[in-house]
């Protein structure tokens, strides 16, 4: 019998599989000093839980999809939550959410999509359909026919496409500060990949720090986002940094050119938008004509309007909070998510 992709992934990484289940892999080495370069798959950067890998093919190359698979620590309820990260963050930033969900009895699977975190970095064009196919392959490899999805930012766009492409796999859907609640093409003109490569390549630590604090309207202190700034700076020291940069830029082209807002009212799964009142994030705003910029990114209002058009949707807006809701208001976020999941 042909081995499943998951077993192959475990074998490739020297993991032992026994009849009693899967023995956890060794953790990553201790994190290097703050200034030491990192590989573009964050080699040497420790995640809060063991990391596994699923082999995939993209752009005619062998790739690896990294993911955490964390069992329930409370009384298991037989359900699995799938966490989908945003564009500027590795899946490790879900640590507090994972602890809350597993403590409440959920198994949690948190992948890094190809192009992000510890996963391989493809150099070809990105597609939400392809990311959804990769995510479905991961669920298949883990024997998970149906999951509850919690998705942040860009992950929300992926979650919508996943719920549309394989509706039977999504039991319920939590969209945390999703982008894509408007069609950015209506305000933002096309920007060439070569221009984006130059712009992103010139981003310094100070510029990136300001981008995260201001574009995301964060209520967090700068120290809370410093790990993400540090990761981006340290990856620049990798010999494969040009590959990372092209992969990152290609993900912007996907966000701009593959809107999901027109599909959101068609999602049948029960859906909860969890929005920060201050969140005005709108990818590509800097490229829009000045007269159109102010009208972009009214995300809380967009979420409320879209939820009203869905078969089973609602929106919860957190006052005084920006784009990183699960980090800015962790207790309320976790309680809200668990109440919603447990009701479905």
ZIKA-V267633 format. One record per pair of residues at least 12 apart in sequence whose ideal C-beta (glycine too) atoms are under 7 Angstrom apart, sorted by the first residue. I is the first residue (numbers start at 1). J is the second residue. If there is no record, write none. Layout:
I;J
I;J
This chain:
4;141
5;54
5;55
5;137
5;141
6;54
6;141
6;142
8;55
9;52
9;53
9;54
9;55
10;22
10;52
12;53
12;55
13;25
13;53
24;50
25;50
25;52
27;46
27;50
28;44
28;45
28;46
28;47
28;51
29;44
30;46
31;44
31;45
31;46
32;44
34;230
36;234
37;234
37;237
37;238
38;231
38;234
38;235
38;238
39;238
40;121
40;235
40;238
40;240
40;241
40;243
40;244
41;118
41;119
41;120
42;90
42;117
42;118
42;231
45;231
47;68
47;92
48;92
48;95
49;68
49;70
49;98
50;68
51;66
51;68
51;118
52;67
52;69
53;65
53;66
54;67
54;137
54;138
54;141
56;114
56;134
56;137
58;114
58;122
58;124
59;122
59;123
59;124
63;114
63;120
63;122
64;119
64;120
65;111
65;114
65;119
65;134
65;138
66;111
66;112
66;117
66;118
66;119
67;109
67;110
67;111
67;112
67;138
68;91
68;110
69;109
69;142
70;98
70;102
70;107
70;108
71;102
71;107
72;102
72;105
72;106
72;107
73;102
73;103
74;102
74;103
74;104
74;105
75;105
76;105
77;105
77;106
79;106
79;148
80;106
80;107
80;109
80;144
80;147
81;101
81;106
81;108
81;147
81;148
81;150
81;341
82;109
82;147
82;149
83;97
83;108
83;110
83;150
84;149
84;151
84;152
84;155
84;158
84;159
85;112
85;116
85;152
85;155
86;152
86;153
86;154
86;155
87;153
87;154
87;251
88;212
88;228
89;228
90;112
90;116
90;117
90;118
91;110
91;111
91;112
91;117
94;110
96;326
96;330
97;150
97;326
97;334
98;110
100;334
100;338
104;338
109;142
111;135
111;138
113;131
113;134
114;134
115;247
115;251
121;243
121;244
121;247
122;247
123;243
123;246
123;247
125;250
125;253
126;250
126;251
126;253
126;254
127;254
127;258
128;157
128;158
128;161
128;254
128;258
128;260
129;161
129;165
131;158
132;158
132;161
132;162
132;165
135;162
136;166
136;169
139;169
145;169
146;169
146;171
147;169
147;170
147;171
148;171
148;172
148;341
149;162
149;170
149;173
149;174
150;174
150;176
150;337
151;174
151;175
151;176
151;178
152;176
152;177
152;326
153;177
153;178
153;179
153;323
154;179
154;255
156;175
156;178
156;179
156;180
157;178
157;179
157;180
157;255
157;260
159;173
159;175
160;260
160;263
160;264
160;267
161;260
163;267
163;269
164;263
164;266
164;267
167;268
167;269
170;269
171;269
171;344
172;269
172;270
172;340
172;341
172;344
173;267
173;269
173;270
173;271
174;272
174;274
174;337
174;340
175;271
175;273
176;274
176;325
176;326
177;275
177;276
177;279
177;299
177;323
177;325
179;255
179;281
179;283
180;255
180;259
180;260
180;261
181;261
181;299
181;302
181;303
181;306
182;261
182;296
182;302
183;259
183;261
184;256
184;282
184;283
184;284
185;256
185;259
187;288
187;292
187;296
188;256
188;284
188;287
188;288
189;287
191;287
193;249
193;253
196;249
196;252
197;245
197;246
197;249
200;245
200;248
200;249
201;245
205;229
205;233
208;229
208;232
209;222
209;225
209;229
212;225
212;228
213;225
215;281
216;281
216;322
216;323
216;324
217;278
217;279
217;280
217;322
217;323
218;322
218;323
218;324
218;328
219;320
219;321
219;322
219;328
220;324
220;327
220;328
224;327
252;283
255;283
256;283
256;284
264;306
264;310
265;306
265;309
265;310
267;310
268;311
270;312
270;344
271;307
271;310
271;312
271;313
272;314
272;316
272;340
273;303
273;307
273;315
273;316
274;316
274;325
274;333
274;336
275;299
275;300
275;303
275;315
275;317
275;318
276;318
276;321
276;322
276;323
276;325
276;328
277;300
277;317
277;318
277;319
277;320
277;321
278;320
278;321
278;322
279;299
279;300
279;322
279;323
280;297
280;299
281;297
281;299
281;323
282;296
282;297
285;297
300;317
303;315
316;336
318;332
